[in-house]
């Protein structure tokens, strides 16, 4: 479950209140790759497939909160 804990921390850091502290997409990709390498089995392959499929989707532009 170490990989799941690392993934949870990564997700939380993506939602930091301070915009400058939020993780970039590249950083998230690196972390997921590290998690995949540290966790053996099919679960890590499913995780990477899921994250890859979500990150490759064209999302609408983010609305400004100002």
C-alpha positions in Angstrom: 0.0 0.0 0.0 3.1 2.3 0.0 2.4 3.2 -3.7 -1.2 4.1 -2.8 0.0 6.4 0.0 2.4 8.1 -2.4 -0.3 8.6 -4.9 -2.6 10.1 -2.3 0.2 12.6 -1.3 0.7 13.5 -4.9 -3.0 14.1 -5.5 -3.2 16.3 -2.4 -0.2 18.3 -3.6 -2.0 18.9 -6.9 -4.7 20.8 -5.0 -2.6 23.0 -2.8 -4.2 26.4 -2.0 -1.0 28.1 -3.1 -0.9 28.0 -6.9 2.9 28.2 -6.9 3.1 25.1 -4.6 0.9 22.9 -6.9 2.6 20.2 -8.8 3.1 20.5 -12.5 1.8 17.8 -14.9 5.4 16.8 -15.6 6.1 16.4 -11.9 3.0 14.3 -11.5 4.0 12.1 -14.4 7.5 11.6 -12.9 6.0 10.7 -9.5 3.6 8.2 -11.0 6.5 6.6 -13.0 8.5 6.3 -9.7 5.5 4.8 -7.9 5.1 2.3 -10.8 8.8 1.3 -10.5 8.5 0.9 -6.7 5.3 -1.2 -6.8 5.4 -4.6 -8.6 2.3 -6.2 -10.1 -0.6 -5.4 -12.3 -1.9 -2.7 -10.0 0.9 -0.3 -11.0 0.2 -1.0 -14.7 -3.5 -0.1 -14.2 -2.5 3.0 -12.3 -0.2 4.3 -15.0 -2.8 3.4 -17.7 -5.5 5.3 -15.8 -3.3 8.4 -15.2 -2.1 8.4 -18.8 -5.6 8.1 -20.2 -6.8 11.0 -18.0 -3.8 13.3 -18.7 -4.1 12.8 -22.5 -7.6 14.2 -22.6 -8.1 17.7 -23.9 -9.7 19.6 -21.1 -11.6 22.9 -21.5 -9.7 26.0 -20.5 -9.6 26.7 -16.8 -11.9 29.6 -15.7 -10.3 32.4 -13.8 -11.4 32.7 -10.1 -10.6 36.5 -10.1 
